[in-house]
């Protein structure tokens, strides 16, 4: 792929982003990582391919990849189509329904600059406790970000997760970092996924992440439930599954996220 021109664009907190013009015509999106684990771009290419295998929702396509850079098709984002919310709900349900081989994934990856352990476990509750909450709780303690009281409450949560997160569903195919900045409307106003941090897990954690920072219309949830109804108690479990992304934000951005983390724990453990 021969590049004719490039221009820096905003986006990302662990790398630089560019719009590049290709010899012969056309544009592409180029992401160059400033740091992170070796092979992070190669890992992201695999993650995008794994989501695309489901043929459920558009996923940004990889054009070329190196050890620390990734080139994707250029998506000329347009305003959402009239049926965007219904499409998003139905297509996310189809993605989750595509499933995974178990709770975890074939390799570890990262969420932001933080490592994410994906070694598979037999149960979702064990995976959420041992691979998600416990490692980040320890990291936040090591960074001096947690009070003794809040660390104790997280220990109580870890002990309670086998009961709180006990579900009968098999592993879903998860995006893993599904906030509104990682979904855009493509050239046709249809949903397209970006920047995943994939694994097999319970589908409710993707939906809880979407609800954490907002930006989605209520009709997305009704469309999702129309296509793939949630298990009883799903609404009560939303704060349980928001604890993980809030811990991520504590570790990445500091103590300003302790208050929402404490509020989520209040809602879970009341």
Backbone as CSV, one residue per row, in Angstrom:
resi,resn,N_x,N_y,N_z,CA_x,CA_y,CA_z,C_x,C_y,C_z
1,UNK,0.858,-1.186,0.000,0.000,0.000,0.000,0.892,1.233,0.000
2,UNK,0.914,1.966,-1.119,1.740,3.156,-1.264,0.960,4.394,-0.835
3,UNK,1.543,5.153,0.080,0.879,6.322,0.645,1.325,7.568,-0.100
4,UNK,0.337,8.382,-0.524,0.646,9.626,-1.221,0.735,10.788,-0.240
5,UNK,-0.269,10.951,0.628,-0.258,12.010,1.626,-0.868,11.475,2.915
6,UNK,-0.613,12.170,4.024,-1.257,11.817,5.280,-1.481,13.080,6.100
7,UNK,-2.483,13.005,6.959,-2.805,14.136,7.830,-3.229,13.601,9.185
8,UNK,-2.708,14.183,10.245,-3.061,13.745,11.598,-4.513,14.098,11.886
9,UNK,-5.195,13.202,12.617,-6.560,13.445,13.059,-6.658,13.107,14.540
10,UNK,-7.669,13.641,15.196,-7.849,13.389,16.619,-8.362,11.978,16.836
11,UNK,-8.021,11.425,18.014,-8.563,10.118,18.378,-7.525,9.228,19.022
12,UNK,-7.963,8.510,20.079,-7.092,7.541,20.740,-6.246,8.182,21.823
13,UNK,-5.963,7.410,22.885,-5.101,7.931,23.953,-3.829,7.121,24.109
14,UNK,-3.609,6.121,23.236,-2.352,5.362,23.299,-1.654,5.340,21.947
15,UNK,-2.091,6.203,21.036,-1.469,6.209,19.726,-1.827,7.456,18.947
16,UNK,-1.297,7.523,17.731,-1.555,8.630,16.822,-2.418,8.117,15.684
17,UNK,-3.304,8.970,15.182,-4.213,8.586,14.115,-4.019,9.500,12.918
18,UNK,-4.140,8.918,11.714,-3.923,9.666,10.484,-4.950,9.260,9.432
19,UNK,-5.320,10.207,8.596,-6.027,9.917,7.352,-4.971,9.909,6.251
20,UNK,-4.877,8.804,5.530,-3.869,8.696,4.483,-4.548,8.552,3.118
21,UNK,-3.954,9.194,2.123,-4.395,9.031,0.741,-3.463,8.035,0.068
22,UNK,-4.065,7.093,-0.637,-3.324,5.984,-1.231,-3.090,6.273,-2.706
23,UNK,-1.905,5.922,-3.184,-1.606,6.047,-4.611,-2.652,5.282,-5.409
24,UNK,-3.181,5.943,-6.442,-4.211,5.309,-7.246,-5.608,5.665,-6.802
25,UNK,-5.730,6.393,-5.679,-7.036,6.834,-5.210,-7.488,6.118,-3.963
26,UNK,-8.335,6.773,-3.223,-8.878,6.187,-2.003,-8.160,6.672,-0.761
27,UNK,-8.819,6.505,0.363,-8.275,6.900,1.656,-8.304,5.711,2.610
28,UNK,-7.508,5.812,3.656,-7.479,4.789,4.696,-7.213,5.466,6.034
29,UNK,-7.541,4.764,7.101,-7.279,5.224,8.461,-6.040,4.495,8.967
30,UNK,-5.080,5.232,9.477,-3.843,4.647,9.996,-3.713,4.965,11.468
31,UNK,-3.493,3.926,12.266,-3.289,4.080,13.701,-1.853,3.639,14.024
32,UNK,-1.098,4.518,14.645,0.269,4.189,15.060,0.341,4.237,16.574
33,UNK,0.688,3.120,17.197,0.728,3.029,18.650,2.035,3.589,19.181
34,UNK,1.933,4.418,20.227,3.122,4.979,20.860,3.705,4.044,21.909
35,UNK,2.924,3.115,22.387,3.384,2.204,23.439,2.440,1.031,23.534
36,UNK,2.461,0.370,24.663,1.617,-0.804,24.839,2.397,-2.084,24.637
37,UNK,1.714,-3.181,24.736,2.363,-4.484,24.629,2.893,-4.700,23.213
38,UNK,4.018,-5.432,23.077,4.518,-5.757,21.741,3.448,-6.481,20.921
39,UNK,3.322,-6.097,19.659,2.351,-6.739,18.795,0.923,-6.291,19.023
40,UNK,0.725,-5.128,19.646,-0.625,-4.684,19.982,-1.465,-4.471,18.730
41,UNK,-0.855,-3.984,17.645,-1.612,-3.773,16.411,-2.011,-5.106,15.783
42,UNK,-1.107,-6.074,15.808,-1.425,-7.406,15.283,-2.573,-8.022,16.074
43,UNK,-2.564,-7.803,17.381,-3.639,-8.329,18.226,-4.965,-7.673,17.867
44,UNK,-4.958,-6.355,17.640,-6.207,-5.685,17.295,-6.744,-6.177,15.965
45,UNK,-5.858,-6.445,15.018,-6.302,-6.973,13.727,-7.013,-8.313,13.915
46,UNK,-6.486,-9.167,14.786,-7.132,-10.452,15.059,-8.484,-10.255,15.727
47,UNK,-8.563,-9.282,16.631,-9.821,-9.018,17.330,-10.898,-8.549,16.359
48,UNK,-10.537,-7.630,15.465,-11.497,-7.162,14.474,-11.964,-8.306,13.581
49,UNK,-11.032,-9.169,13.196,-11.393,-10.304,12.346,-12.339,-11.254,13.065
50,UNK,-12.117,-11.452,14.369,-12.982,-12.355,15.148,-14.402,-11.822,15.235
51,UNK,-14.541,-10.504,15.411,-15.878,-9.912,15.410,-16.515,-10.016,14.028
52,UNK,-15.732,-9.763,12.987,-16.276,-9.790,11.628,-16.731,-11.188,11.225
53,UNK,-16.094,-12.225,11.779,-16.482,-13.605,11.466,-17.953,-13.868,11.753
54,UNK,-18.517,-13.143,12.703,-19.913,-13.359,13.073,-20.875,-12.917,11.967
55,UNK,-20.432,-12.036,11.078,-21.280,-11.502,10.002,-22.586,-10.942,10.563
56,UNK,-22.469,-10.252,11.681,-23.641,-9.745,12.386,-23.785,-8.238,12.284
57,UNK,-22.675,-7.524,12.303,-22.648,-6.070,12.314,-21.362,-5.647,11.619
58,UNK,-21.388,-4.499,10.954,-20.172,-4.063,10.264,-19.059,-3.802,11.270
59,UNK,-17.873,-4.253,10.915,-16.678,-4.048,11.724,-15.631,-3.417,10.810
60,UNK,-14.887,-2.445,11.298,-13.849,-1.815,10.492,-12.911,-2.878,9.925
61,UNK,-12.626,-2.803,8.619,-11.823,-3.823,7.929,-10.346,-3.468,7.947
62,UNK,-9.506,-4.460,8.186,-8.055,-4.281,8.208,-7.507,-4.338,6.784
63,UNK,-6.774,-3.297,6.389,-6.138,-3.260,5.074,-4.701,-3.756,5.138
64,UNK,-4.008,-3.379,6.193,-2.614,-3.789,6.377,-2.277,-3.604,7.850
65,UNK,-1.257,-4.344,8.314,-0.918,-4.280,9.731,0.569,-4.563,9.923
66,UNK,1.166,-3.884,10.892,2.530,-4.151,11.311,2.549,-4.364,12.808
67,UNK,3.732,-4.405,13.399,3.827,-4.678,14.829,3.221,-3.572,15.676
68,UNK,3.374,-2.310,15.231,2.868,-1.189,16.031,2.005,-0.229,15.220
69,UNK,1.485,-0.676,14.080,0.594,0.165,13.284,-0.465,-0.689,12.605
70,UNK,-1.564,-0.015,12.295,-2.725,-0.714,11.748,-3.412,0.221,10.772
71,UNK,-3.708,-0.278,9.570,-4.424,0.504,8.578,-5.804,-0.114,8.356
72,UNK,-6.844,0.714,8.450,-8.230,0.272,8.308,-8.894,1.016,7.165
73,UNK,-9.985,0.430,6.662,-10.755,1.141,5.642,-11.260,2.466,6.206
74,UNK,-11.265,3.484,5.363,-11.739,4.792,5.779,-13.259,4.776,5.784
75,UNK,-13.862,5.161,6.900,-15.315,5.190,7.026,-15.752,6.646,7.064
76,UNK,-16.428,7.052,6.020,-16.899,8.436,5.910,-18.218,8.548,6.667
77,UNK,-18.116,8.742,7.967,-19.284,8.686,8.843,-20.339,9.724,8.455
78,UNK,-21.590,9.274,8.477,-22.739,10.104,8.155,-23.727,10.092,9.326
79,UNK,-24.724,10.974,9.325,-25.739,10.924,10.386,-26.429,9.558,10.403
80,UNK,-26.819,9.087,11.581,-27.490,7.790,11.662,-28.750,7.734,10.805
81,UNK,-28.965,6.597,10.169,-30.172,6.373,9.374,-31.390,6.308,10.296
82,UNK,-32.602,6.500,9.764,-33.805,6.453,10.604,-33.945,5.166,11.404
83,UNK,-33.465,4.045,10.847,-33.587,2.759,11.554,-32.304,2.361,12.277
84,UNK,-31.415,3.344,12.526,-30.108,3.054,13.127,-30.244,2.340,14.469
85,UNK,-31.101,2.844,15.353,-31.197,2.269,16.700,-31.720,0.832,16.661
86,UNK,-32.695,0.592,15.792,-33.212,-0.765,15.660,-32.135,-1.689,15.101
87,UNK,-31.417,-1.203,14.089,-30.322,-1.997,13.522,-29.274,-2.320,14.578
88,UNK,-28.886,-1.317,15.345,-27.853,-1.523,16.357,-28.290,-2.577,17.370
89,UNK,-29.506,-2.474,17.868,-29.999,-3.458,18.825,-30.023,-4.858,18.246
90,UNK,-30.563,-5.005,17.030,-30.649,-6.324,16.404,-29.270,-6.894,16.071
91,UNK,-28.385,-6.035,15.569,-27.068,-6.523,15.143,-26.169,-6.868,16.327
92,UNK,-26.282,-6.119,17.415,-25.533,-6.497,18.616,-26.028,-7.838,19.157
93,UNK,-27.333,-8.041,19.119,-27.878,-9.328,19.549,-27.330,-10.460,18.684
94,UNK,-27.226,-10.226,17.379,-26.680,-11.244,16.481,-25.203,-11.497,16.761
95,UNK,-24.445,-10.433,17.051,-23.032,-10.595,17.388,-22.882,-11.443,18.642
96,UNK,-23.619,-11.107,19.682,-23.537,-11.866,20.926,-23.955,-13.319,20.703
97,UNK,-24.958,-13.526,19.862,-25.440,-14.881,19.600,-24.426,-15.729,18.856
98,UNK,-23.471,-15.092,18.168,-22.447,-15.854,17.447,-21.588,-16.671,18.394
99,UNK,-21.509,-16.266,19.648,-20.885,-17.071,20.683,-19.363,-17.094,20.636
100,UNK,-18.806,-17.817,21.586,-17.364,-17.974,21.743,-17.110,-19.380,22.267
101,UNK,-15.864,-19.817,22.188,-15.534,-21.180,22.601,-15.563,-21.359,24.114
102,UNK,-15.585,-20.257,24.854,-15.618,-20.321,26.308,-15.462,-18.942,26.892
103,UNK,-15.361,-18.867,28.199,-15.200,-17.588,28.887,-13.724,-17.222,28.887
104,UNK,-13.369,-16.299,28.003,-11.984,-15.914,27.771,-11.733,-15.811,26.285
105,UNK,-10.473,-15.906,25.897,-10.144,-15.835,24.476,-8.822,-16.558,24.242
106,UNK,-8.433,-16.645,22.981,-7.242,-17.404,22.617,-5.947,-16.702,23.008
107,UNK,-6.004,-15.410,23.309,-4.813,-14.684,23.740,-5.221,-13.544,24.657
108,UNK,-4.274,-13.088,25.458,-4.506,-11.903,26.272,-4.535,-10.674,25.363
109,UNK,-5.151,-9.617,25.841,-5.146,-8.365,25.088,-5.073,-7.206,26.080
110,UNK,-5.550,-6.062,25.694,-5.461,-4.906,26.588,-6.707,-4.055,26.437
111,UNK,-7.005,-3.309,27.479,-8.074,-2.323,27.445,-7.427,-0.987,27.798
112,UNK,-7.369,-0.090,26.825,-6.523,1.079,26.976,-5.073,0.630,27.090
113,UNK,-4.389,1.116,28.104,-2.988,0.712,28.330,-2.881,-0.450,29.315
114,UNK,-4.008,-0.988,29.746,-3.994,-2.009,30.794,-4.056,-3.407,30.199
115,UNK,-3.233,-4.329,30.696,-3.326,-5.713,30.226,-4.635,-6.350,30.660
116,UNK,-5.157,-7.223,29.815,-6.408,-7.914,30.100,-6.167,-9.414,29.921
117,UNK,-6.291,-10.170,30.999,-5.997,-11.603,30.985,-7.221,-12.359,30.479
118,UNK,-7.018,-13.217,29.481,-8.134,-13.921,28.858,-8.048,-15.439,28.961
119,UNK,-7.151,-15.958,29.783,-7.075,-17.412,29.956,-8.450,-17.943,30.336
120,UNK,-8.923,-18.927,29.584,-10.308,-19.357,29.728,-10.573,-20.077,31.051
121,UNK,-11.782,-19.845,31.561,-12.284,-20.548,32.727,-13.646,-21.136,32.389
122,UNK,-14.079,-22.109,33.190,-15.310,-22.836,32.870,-16.579,-22.045,33.163
123,UNK,-16.518,-21.115,34.107,-17.723,-20.383,34.469,-17.512,-18.885,34.300
124,UNK,-18.603,-18.190,33.950,-18.545,-16.746,33.814,-18.249,-16.082,35.149
125,UNK,-18.855,-16.548,36.225,-18.627,-15.926,37.529,-17.150,-15.998,37.911
126,UNK,-16.525,-17.155,37.698,-15.096,-17.290,38.008,-14.262,-16.378,37.124
127,UNK,-14.624,-16.300,35.850,-13.865,-15.451,34.927,-13.978,-13.982,35.333
128,UNK,-15.194,-13.542,35.614,-15.384,-12.135,35.965,-14.650,-11.792,37.264
129,UNK,-14.654,-12.705,38.202,-13.963,-12.478,39.468,-12.444,-12.516,39.306
130,UNK,-11.947,-13.628,38.722,-10.509,-13.899,38.734,-9.734,-13.237,37.607
131,UNK,-10.393,-12.971,36.478,-9.700,-12.410,35.319,-9.983,-10.927,35.107
132,UNK,-11.015,-10.424,35.775,-11.375,-9.030,35.566,-11.275,-8.207,36.859
133,UNK,-12.082,-8.507,37.855,-12.129,-7.635,39.040,-10.869,-7.769,39.892
134,UNK,-10.474,-8.988,40.247,-9.335,-9.163,41.164,-8.036,-8.548,40.634
135,UNK,-7.653,-8.771,39.355,-6.394,-8.166,38.889,-6.415,-6.637,38.908
136,UNK,-7.542,-6.038,38.544,-7.586,-4.573,38.541,-7.683,-4.005,39.943
137,UNK,-8.356,-4.714,40.832,-8.375,-4.281,42.229,-6.947,-4.241,42.774
138,UNK,-6.159,-5.278,42.460,-4.773,-5.322,42.911,-3.953,-4.198,42.286
139,UNK,-4.159,-3.946,41.001,-3.415,-2.874,40.330,-3.751,-1.518,40.952
140,UNK,-5.033,-1.276,41.200,-5.428,-0.003,41.796,-4.831,0.164,43.186
141,UNK,-4.765,-0.940,43.957,-4.118,-0.890,45.275,-2.632,-0.569,45.133
142,UNK,-1.969,-1.249,44.194,-0.531,-1.033,43.995,-0.230,0.404,43.597
143,UNK,-1.166,1.024,42.895,-0.984,2.413,42.477,-1.363,3.410,43.575
144,UNK,-1.835,2.898,44.727,-2.220,3.761,45.829,-3.506,4.527,45.582
145,UNK,-4.412,3.970,44.776,-5.619,4.677,44.385,-6.835,4.329,45.244
146,UNK,-6.763,3.236,45.993,-7.912,2.788,46.769,-7.723,3.074,48.257
147,UNK,-8.777,3.531,48.894,-8.761,3.583,50.345,-8.859,2.158,50.886
148,UNK,-8.500,1.988,52.145,-8.617,0.659,52.744,-10.070,0.177,52.737
149,UNK,-10.990,1.116,52.987,-12.409,0.749,53.027,-12.899,0.297,51.654
150,UNK,-12.503,1.013,50.604,-12.964,0.654,49.266,-12.331,-0.662,48.810
151,UNK,-11.082,-0.882,49.152,-10.441,-2.161,48.836,-11.170,-3.305,49.529
152,UNK,-11.603,-3.077,50.775,-12.336,-4.106,51.495,-13.676,-4.406,50.849
153,UNK,-14.347,-3.362,50.355,-15.627,-3.567,49.687,-15.452,-4.345,48.384
154,UNK,-14.370,-4.108,47.689,-14.099,-4.876,46.469,-13.809,-6.335,46.807
155,UNK,-13.124,-6.579,47.917,-12.916,-7.966,48.358,-14.258,-8.644,48.650
156,UNK,-15.165,-7.906,49.273,-16.495,-8.456,49.540,-17.227,-8.769,48.240
157,UNK,-17.081,-7.892,47.260,-17.704,-8.136,45.963,-17.137,-9.396,45.321
158,UNK,-15.819,-9.537,45.348,-15.183,-10.715,44.753,-15.720,-11.989,45.401
159,UNK,-15.889,-11.971,46.708,-16.439,-13.141,47.406,-17.889,-13.414,46.996
160,UNK,-18.623,-12.352,46.655,-20.049,-12.511,46.343,-20.319,-12.809,44.870
161,UNK,-19.340,-12.620,44.009,-19.570,-12.780,42.570,-20.103,-14.161,42.192
162,UNK,-19.673,-15.266,42.813,-20.257,-16.563,42.433,-21.780,-16.592,42.530
163,UNK,-22.356,-15.853,43.466,-23.816,-15.785,43.565,-24.389,-14.690,42.661
164,UNK,-23.730,-13.545,42.618,-24.262,-12.403,41.874,-24.216,-12.604,40.365
165,UNK,-23.177,-13.273,39.869,-22.970,-13.405,38.420,-23.208,-14.825,37.932
166,UNK,-23.954,-15.594,38.692,-24.252,-16.969,38.273,-25.354,-16.935,37.211
167,UNK,-25.006,-17.279,35.991,-25.965,-17.269,34.887,-25.835,-18.576,34.118
168,UNK,-26.884,-18.911,33.394,-26.913,-20.191,32.683,-26.507,-20.077,31.229
169,UNK,-26.370,-18.878,30.721,-26.092,-18.701,29.291,-24.660,-19.088,28.930
170,UNK,-24.445,-19.564,27.698,-23.078,-19.802,27.226,-22.374,-18.482,26.917
171,UNK,-21.092,-18.558,26.654,-20.301,-17.359,26.376,-20.783,-16.671,25.100
172,UNK,-20.904,-15.346,25.170,-21.245,-14.524,24.013,-19.967,-13.963,23.398
173,UNK,-20.064,-13.553,22.144,-18.935,-12.899,21.458,-19.003,-11.411,21.779
174,UNK,-18.071,-10.926,22.587,-18.124,-9.561,23.120,-17.174,-8.616,22.386
175,UNK,-17.618,-7.371,22.216,-16.723,-6.300,21.769,-15.729,-5.972,22.878
176,UNK,-16.235,-5.828,24.107,-15.372,-5.666,25.262,-15.137,-4.248,25.739
177,UNK,-15.365,-3.248,24.870,-15.167,-1.845,25.270,-16.209,-1.006,24.545
178,UNK,-17.468,-1.338,24.779,-18.553,-0.861,23.932,-19.166,0.433,24.465
179,UNK,-18.377,1.512,24.447,-18.929,2.826,24.734,-19.225,3.520,23.406
180,UNK,-19.899,4.680,23.464,-20.398,5.254,22.210,-19.288,5.768,21.298
181,UNK,-18.084,5.970,21.821,-16.973,6.379,20.971,-16.429,5.264,20.100
182,UNK,-16.812,4.020,20.391,-16.326,2.880,19.610,-17.383,2.307,18.668
183,UNK,-18.461,3.077,18.468,-19.476,2.745,17.480,-19.757,4.010,16.677
184,UNK,-19.746,3.909,15.360,-20.107,5.073,14.553,-21.099,4.674,13.472
185,UNK,-21.740,5.680,12.892,-22.626,5.461,11.755,-21.790,5.569,10.477
186,UNK,-21.858,4.544,9.640,-21.017,4.508,8.443,-21.595,5.352,7.313
187,UNK,-21.098,5.142,6.088,-21.524,5.943,4.946,-23.028,5.848,4.688
188,UNK,-23.626,4.739,5.101,-25.061,4.542,4.917,-25.865,4.836,6.174
189,UNK,-25.207,5.356,7.194,-25.882,5.639,8.450,-26.138,4.407,9.287
190,UNK,-25.452,3.299,8.985,-25.620,2.040,9.714,-24.502,1.874,10.741
191,UNK,-24.702,1.057,11.782,-23.681,0.910,12.835,-22.412,0.221,12.333
192,UNK,-21.287,0.661,12.864,-19.988,0.052,12.582,-19.160,0.073,13.863
193,UNK,-18.529,-1.068,14.190,-17.749,-1.200,15.421,-16.270,-0.915,15.179
194,UNK,-15.647,-0.270,16.179,-14.224,0.063,16.163,-13.591,-0.371,17.479
195,UNK,-12.265,-0.397,17.513,-11.460,-0.472,18.747,-11.949,-1.501,19.760
196,UNK,-12.013,-2.768,19.397,-12.494,-3.767,20.353,-11.411,-4.210,21.328
197,UNK,-11.840,-4.886,22.368,-10.933,-5.613,23.260,-11.657,-6.907,23.626
198,UNK,-11.693,-7.826,22.680,-12.657,-8.924,22.649,-12.353,-10.031,23.650
199,UNK,-13.394,-10.798,23.946,-13.298,-12.062,24.663,-14.678,-12.693,24.679
200,UNK,-14.743,-13.923,25.104,-16.012,-14.580,25.323,-16.458,-14.347,26.746
201,UNK,-17.675,-13.836,26.924,-18.160,-13.525,28.263,-19.666,-13.396,28.270
202,UNK,-20.201,-12.885,29.353,-21.644,-12.703,29.422,-22.030,-11.418,28.699
203,UNK,-23.046,-11.510,27.850,-23.426,-10.384,26.995,-23.844,-9.149,27.785
204,UNK,-24.290,-9.347,29.017,-24.749,-8.198,29.793,-23.634,-7.196,30.083
205,UNK,-22.376,-7.632,30.049,-21.298,-6.692,30.366,-21.095,-5.694,29.228
206,UNK,-21.290,-6.113,27.965,-21.267,-5.165,26.849,-22.385,-4.138,27.000
207,UNK,-23.571,-4.591,27.343,-24.710,-3.690,27.465,-24.542,-2.740,28.656
208,UNK,-23.967,-3.241,29.744,-23.726,-2.392,30.917,-22.729,-1.289,30.589
209,UNK,-21.712,-1.610,29.794,-20.745,-0.605,29.374,-21.423,0.475,28.533
210,UNK,-22.339,0.071,27.658,-23.061,1.044,26.839,-23.869,2.003,27.708
211,UNK,-24.417,1.494,28.813,-25.246,2.320,29.691,-24.425,3.191,30.638
212,UNK,-23.147,2.883,30.806,-22.338,3.574,31.808,-22.159,5.048,31.482
213,UNK,-21.784,5.357,30.254,-21.514,6.743,29.878,-22.568,7.312,28.937
214,UNK,-23.598,6.563,28.635,-24.716,7.071,27.857,-24.399,7.213,26.374
215,UNK,-25.288,7.961,25.698,-25.109,8.204,24.274,-25.912,7.280,23.379
216,UNK,-26.765,6.439,23.974,-27.580,5.512,23.191,-29.056,5.737,23.501
217,UNK,-29.872,5.658,22.464,-31.310,5.834,22.622,-31.931,4.603,23.269
218,UNK,-33.005,4.813,24.029,-33.670,3.704,24.713,-34.185,2.652,23.736
219,UNK,-34.458,3.055,22.492,-34.971,2.099,21.511,-33.937,1.037,21.142
220,UNK,-32.649,1.309,21.392,-31.626,0.276,21.163,-31.893,-0.925,22.061
221,UNK,-32.231,-0.657,23.339,-32.435,-1.761,24.281,-33.696,-2.552,23.930
222,UNK,-34.756,-1.851,23.520,-35.979,-2.576,23.166,-35.762,-3.414,21.913
223,UNK,-34.985,-2.912,20.957,-34.681,-3.695,19.758,-33.825,-4.912,20.105
224,UNK,-32.865,-4.721,21.006,-32.024,-5.839,21.428,-32.878,-6.927,22.084
225,UNK,-33.735,-6.531,23.004,-34.585,-7.494,23.710,-35.572,-8.172,22.766
226,UNK,-36.016,-7.450,21.751,-36.892,-8.039,20.746,-36.186,-9.185,20.029
227,UNK,-34.907,-8.988,19.748,-34.136,-10.007,19.036,-33.611,-11.098,19.953
228,UNK,-33.224,-10.733,21.185,-32.573,-11.683,22.090,-32.903,-11.291,23.532
229,UNK,-34.029,-11.759,24.060,-34.446,-11.351,25.411,-33.381,-11.665,26.462
230,UNK,-33.290,-10.775,27.446,-32.332,-10.942,28.532,-32.898,-11.856,29.613
231,UNK,-31.989,-12.450,30.386,-32.408,-13.294,31.496,-33.025,-12.444,32.609
232,UNK,-33.887,-13.033,33.438,-34.441,-12.295,34.575,-33.331,-11.722,35.460
233,UNK,-33.554,-10.502,35.956,-32.582,-9.860,36.833,-31.503,-9.081,36.126
234,UNK,-31.573,-8.989,34.788,-30.511,-8.321,34.040,-30.352,-6.862,34.454
235,UNK,-31.453,-6.150,34.654,-31.364,-4.732,35.004,-30.670,-4.553,36.352
236,UNK,-30.932,-5.442,37.294,-30.291,-5.352,38.611,-28.797,-5.643,38.530
237,UNK,-28.369,-6.368,37.499,-26.950,-6.703,37.370,-26.137,-5.630,36.640
238,UNK,-26.787,-4.594,36.120,-26.051,-3.558,35.386,-24.907,-2.977,36.222
239,UNK,-25.136,-2.519,37.472,-24.008,-1.965,38.242,-22.913,-2.990,38.531
240,UNK,-23.269,-4.271,38.664,-22.256,-5.311,38.861,-21.262,-5.312,37.706
241,UNK,-21.777,-5.196,36.484,-20.904,-5.253,35.318,-20.307,-3.903,34.941
242,UNK,-20.741,-2.850,35.634,-20.087,-1.553,35.457,-18.892,-1.386,36.387
243,UNK,-18.761,-2.253,37.378,-17.609,-2.171,38.283,-16.305,-2.334,37.505
244,UNK,-16.281,-3.265,36.543,-15.031,-3.496,35.798,-14.602,-2.266,34.995
245,UNK,-15.449,-1.699,34.110,-14.979,-0.510,33.392,-14.671,0.670,34.309
246,UNK,-15.354,0.769,35.446,-15.024,1.848,36.381,-13.658,1.624,37.020
247,UNK,-13.328,0.375,37.332,-11.981,0.078,37.827,-10.924,0.387,36.761
248,UNK,-11.248,0.084,35.506,-10.346,0.446,34.409,-10.087,1.950,34.421
249,UNK,-11.144,2.736,34.573,-10.987,4.192,34.559,-10.233,4.694,35.782
250,UNK,-10.427,4.060,36.925,-9.637,4.426,38.102,-8.155,4.215,37.811
251,UNK,-7.812,3.057,37.268,-6.400,2.744,37.010,-5.796,3.636,35.929
252,UNK,-6.610,4.014,34.931,-6.086,4.827,33.836,-6.083,6.321,34.142
253,UNK,-7.138,6.792,34.842,-7.348,8.232,34.960,-7.374,8.751,36.389
254,UNK,-7.317,7.842,37.376,-7.126,8.292,38.734,-8.372,8.350,39.600
255,UNK,-8.236,9.059,40.717,-9.212,9.000,41.798,-10.545,9.677,41.496
256,UNK,-10.632,10.428,40.405,-11.905,11.064,40.076,-12.989,10.035,39.784
257,UNK,-12.602,8.791,39.512,-13.584,7.742,39.232,-13.907,6.889,40.456
258,UNK,-13.351,7.247,41.623,-13.659,6.477,42.830,-15.113,6.655,43.260
259,UNK,-15.646,7.856,43.103,-17.037,8.089,43.525,-18.019,7.250,42.719
260,UNK,-17.951,7.251,41.359,-18.872,6.375,40.629,-18.623,4.893,40.891
261,UNK,-17.380,4.507,41.159,-17.099,3.127,41.514,-17.788,2.779,42.828
262,UNK,-17.689,3.663,43.817,-18.332,3.429,45.106,-19.849,3.342,44.955
263,UNK,-20.419,4.199,44.089,-21.862,4.167,43.864,-22.302,2.842,43.222
264,UNK,-21.499,2.333,42.292,-21.827,1.049,41.683,-21.772,-0.063,42.712
265,UNK,-20.767,-0.027,43.593,-20.674,-1.034,44.649,-21.863,-0.936,45.599
266,UNK,-22.294,0.272,45.901,-23.481,0.461,46.737,-24.691,-0.218,46.118
267,UNK,-24.862,-0.033,44.810,-26.011,-0.598,44.120,-25.951,-2.118,44.066
268,UNK,-24.742,-2.672,43.960,-24.583,-4.130,43.878,-24.779,-4.784,45.245
269,UNK,-24.200,-4.196,46.281,-24.106,-4.865,47.577,-25.187,-4.452,48.575
270,UNK,-26.129,-3.645,48.146,-27.157,-3.171,49.098,-28.071,-4.321,49.532
